[in-house]
Amino acid sequence: LALLDQAAEVQALVRGEHAAPPRVAASLTIGEYLLPDLVAQWRQVHPNSPVRMDIANTTEVIAAVAGMDADVGFIEGPQTHPDLRVRPWLSDELVIVAAPGHPLGAGRKASVRQLAQAEWILREPGSGTRQASDRWLLEHLGQLDIAFELGSTEAIKRLAAAGAGLACLSRHVVVQALQQGDLVEVPTRLPPARRKLALVVRRDKRQGRATEDFIRHCMA
């Protein structure tokens, strides 16, 4: 595989391109809300080096990089793999949101009992956001009444905005909905749920020049 990667690099240089296109796998939150601007900026500087990006949950991103189906992965959860090297990337915070008309959306701090008795709309098992929300919420609430488990962040936001329950999502995901008033943040007495988003690559894989440059671009 290393020889094939080197051959692809040579072919790209012969064609006058930057290098073989970076193959990126990203978790849903990162792929839909954080990477698009970075990819657009990359294309402005490197018009002949397109980025190939697949979006999946954190478990699937790790599997893609470990299996060499992707050169670099961007993940939310704490998962690791013996073949991968993890580099901290951006800071993130989980927030609880609801419809403006939800009983817990009035601005008063919700109690542990109120949160435990509420219905929740959460990401599917295997996603980094779900792993982080489970650790945070279950530690302090003990149990959750999960009404919906969805693999779509946008669907979760829409259900929450329609009053179907509380949602726990990355602040990066809900910032616009909060500004527009479609959702409100539910204040609680829980400690903040901050986490580090991360970048993963294979330990034993020589990265192509474009991938190395793309990683530097994202880390800047």
BADRENTOR-831502 format. One line per 4 residues: number of its first residue (from 1); their letters; for each residue y, z, x of C-alpha. Coordinates in Angstrom, 2 decimals, decimal comma, m for minus. Each point is the difference from the previous one (the first is absolute). Example, Ala and Ser with C-alpha at 12.3 -4.5 7.8 and 13.67 -1.06 7.14 Angstrom:
BADRENTOR-831502
1) AS) m4,50/7,80/12,30  3,44/m0,66/1,37 $
end
This chain:
BADRENTOR-831502
1) LALL) 0,00/0,00/0,00  2,38/0,72/2,86  m0,60/m3,50/1,40  0,63/m1,52/m3,44 $
5) DQAA) 3,26/1,92/m0,27  1,09/m1,26/3,42  m0,90/m3,56/m0,98  2,09/0,30/m3,15 $
9) EVQA) 2,91/1,21/2,12  m0,27/m3,04/2,28  m0,21/m2,41/m2,96  3,08/1,56/m1,57 $
13) LVRG) 1,97/m0,32/3,22  m1,02/m3,67/0,35  1,29/m0,64/m3,55  3,28/1,64/0,94 $
17) EHAA) m0,54/3,01/m2,23  0,76/3,60/0,89  m3,69/0,88/0,10  m2,95/0,41/m2,35 $
21) PPRV) 1,37/1,54/m3,23  m0,37/3,77/m0,32  m2,66/0,99/m2,54  1,29/3,07/m1,79 $
25) AASL) m1,69/2,28/m2,52  2,18/2,48/m1,84  m0,46/2,69/m2,58  1,54/m0,64/m3,41 $
29) TIGE) 3,09/2,15/0,43  0,78/m1,39/3,44  m0,94/m3,61/m0,76  2,05/m0,21/m3,19 $
33) YLLP) 3,00/2,19/0,81  0,52/0,33/3,77  m1,40/m3,03/1,82  1,57/m2,87/m1,99 $
37) DLVA) 3,45/0,54/1,53  m1,49/0,34/3,49  m2,05/m3,17/m0,46  3,07/m1,90/m1,23 $
41) QWRQ) 1,98/1,14/3,06  m2,90/m1,03/2,25  m0,06/m3,49/m1,49  3,71/m0,44/0,62 $
45) VHPN) m0,54/0,63/3,71  m3,46/m1,64/0,26  m0,08/m2,86/m2,54  m3,14/m1,49/1,57 $
49) SPVR) m1,99/3,23/m0,09  m0,89/0,82/m3,62  m1,51/3,36/m0,85  m3,30/0,02/m1,92 $
53) MDIA) m0,03/3,18/m2,04  m2,67/1,45/m2,27  0,82/2,97/m2,24  m2,69/2,54/m0,89 $
57) NTTE) m0,48/3,75/m0,10  m0,16/2,07/3,17  m3,79/0,13/0,12  m0,20/m3,79/m0,19 $
61) VIAA) 2,75/m0,48/2,60  m1,87/2,18/2,49  m3,20/m1,96/m0,66  1,84/m3,31/0,55 $
65) VAGM) 1,40/1,05/3,38  m3,26/1,61/1,11  m1,86/m3,17/m1,01  2,55/m2,21/1,82 $
69) DADV) 1,03/m1,72/m3,22  3,54/1,18/0,75  1,83/0,52/3,30  2,13/2,91/m1,15 $
73) GFIE) m0,07/2,28/m3,02  2,67/2,11/m1,68  m1,37/3,05/m1,81  1,16/3,02/m1,98 $
77) GPQT) m2,93/2,38/0,14  m1,36/2,28/2,72  m3,21/m2,01/0,34  m1,17/m0,91/3,47 $
81) HPDL) m2,74/m2,12/1,53  m1,58/0,41/3,44  0,80/m3,62/0,91  3,67/0,23/m0,94 $
85) RVRP) 3,12/1,32/1,68  2,56/1,54/m2,36  3,75/m0,09/0,69  2,46/1,97/m2,16 $
89) WLSD) 2,50/m2,30/m1,71  2,44/0,99/m2,76  0,59/3,24/m1,87  m0,71/0,18/m3,72 $
93) ELVI) 0,12/2,55/m2,80  m1,99/0,25/m3,19  1,99/0,70/m3,16  m0,97/0,77/m3,59 $
97) VAAP) 1,67/m2,24/m2,54  0,01/m0,37/m3,76  1,80/m1,76/m2,84  3,49/1,39/m0,75 $
101) GHPL) m1,31/1,22/m3,34  m3,07/1,77/1,38  m0,07/3,78/m0,66  0,08/0,63/3,76 $
105) GAGR) 2,70/m2,58/0,66  2,94/2,10/m1,19  1,01/1,18/3,47  m1,33/3,56/m0,13 $
109) KASV) m2,57/0,94/2,65  m3,50/m0,45/m1,34  m2,34/2,94/0,43  m3,46/m0,21/1,51 $
113) RQLA) m1,47/0,60/m3,45  2,03/m2,82/m1,57  m1,06/m2,41/2,73  m3,66/1,00/m0,30 $
117) QAEW) 0,06/m0,53/m3,78  1,78/m3,38/0,15  m1,75/m3,37/m0,09  0,16/m1,98/3,23 $
121) ILRE) 0,04/m3,67/0,97  m1,34/m0,40/3,54  m1,09/m2,63/2,48  m3,68/m0,82/0,30 $
125) PGSG) m2,34/1,94/2,35  0,08/m1,54/3,48  3,75/m0,57/0,05  2,10/1,91/2,51 $
129) TRQA) 2,40/1,13/m2,69  m2,85/1,42/m2,07  m1,42/1,88/2,98  3,41/1,48/0,78 $
133) SDRW) 0,78/0,87/m3,61  m3,42/1,65/m0,45  0,56/2,18/3,07  3,48/0,99/m1,14 $
137) LLEH) m0,57/0,50/m3,71  m3,51/1,44/m0,04  0,87/2,54/2,68  2,74/1,45/m2,19 $
141) LGQL) m1,12/m0,84/m3,54  m3,75/0,44/0,33  m0,75/m2,73/m2,54  1,50/m3,16/m1,45 $
145) DIAF) m0,33/m1,62/m3,41  m0,26/m3,64/1,12  0,69/m2,38/m2,87  0,11/m3,21/2,06 $
149) ELGS) m1,21/m1,13/3,44  1,52/m3,36/0,93  m0,03/m2,32/2,99  3,49/m1,32/m0,80 $
153) TEAI) 3,11/1,94/0,92  2,12/m2,06/m2,39  m2,38/0,78/m2,88  0,25/3,71/0,82 $
157) KRLA) 3,80/m0,16/m0,03  0,01/m1,85/m3,32  m2,40/2,46/m1,63  2,03/2,93/1,26 $
161) AAGA) 3,23/m1,60/m1,24  m1,66/m0,46/m3,40  m0,67/3,75/m0,17  m3,77/m0,12/0,59 $
165) GLAC) 0,02/2,78/2,59  1,18/1,19/3,38  m0,39/m2,21/3,06  m0,14/0,96/3,67 $
169) LSRH) 1,21/m2,80/2,24  1,79/m0,74/3,25  3,76/0,40/m0,15  0,23/m3,52/1,47 $
173) VVVQ) m1,74/m1,29/m3,13  2,15/1,70/m2,64  3,47/m0,01/1,58  1,22/m2,99/m2,05 $
177) ALQQ) m1,52/1,26/m3,26  1,71/3,36/0,55  3,34/m1,68/0,66  m0,34/m2,13/m3,13 $
181) GDLV) m1,00/2,96/m2,15  m3,39/m1,40/m0,98  m1,60/3,08/1,58  1,23/3,48/0,87 $
185) EVPT) m1,21/2,26/2,78  m1,70/3,15/m1,26  1,26/3,01/1,97  m2,69/2,55/0,81 $
189) RLPP) m0,55/3,18/1,95  m2,58/m1,74/2,18  0,71/m0,43/3,72  1,08/m3,53/1,04 $
193) ARRK) m2,83/m2,48/0,54  1,03/m1,91/3,11  m2,33/m2,26/1,95  m0,01/m2,60/2,76 $
197) LALV) m0,88/m3,60/m0,68  m1,97/m1,51/2,88  m0,99/m3,17/1,78  m3,59/m0,61/1,15 $
201) VRRD) m1,54/m2,45/2,49  m3,42/m0,27/1,62  m0,32/1,90/3,26  m2,01/m2,75/1,69 $
205) KRQG) 1,87/m3,08/m1,22  2,49/m1,91/2,09  2,85/m0,82/m2,33  1,60/m3,43/0,01 $
209) RATE) 3,60/m0,36/1,03  1,22/m0,54/m3,56  m1,77/3,12/m1,25  1,41/2,10/2,83 $
213) DFIR) 3,49/m1,35/m0,72  m0,43/0,60/m3,75  m1,05/3,61/0,64  3,07/0,54/2,20 $
217) HCMA) 2,13/m1,59/m2,73  m1,33/2,44/m2,61  0,26/3,04/2,28  3,61/m0,70/0,98 $
end
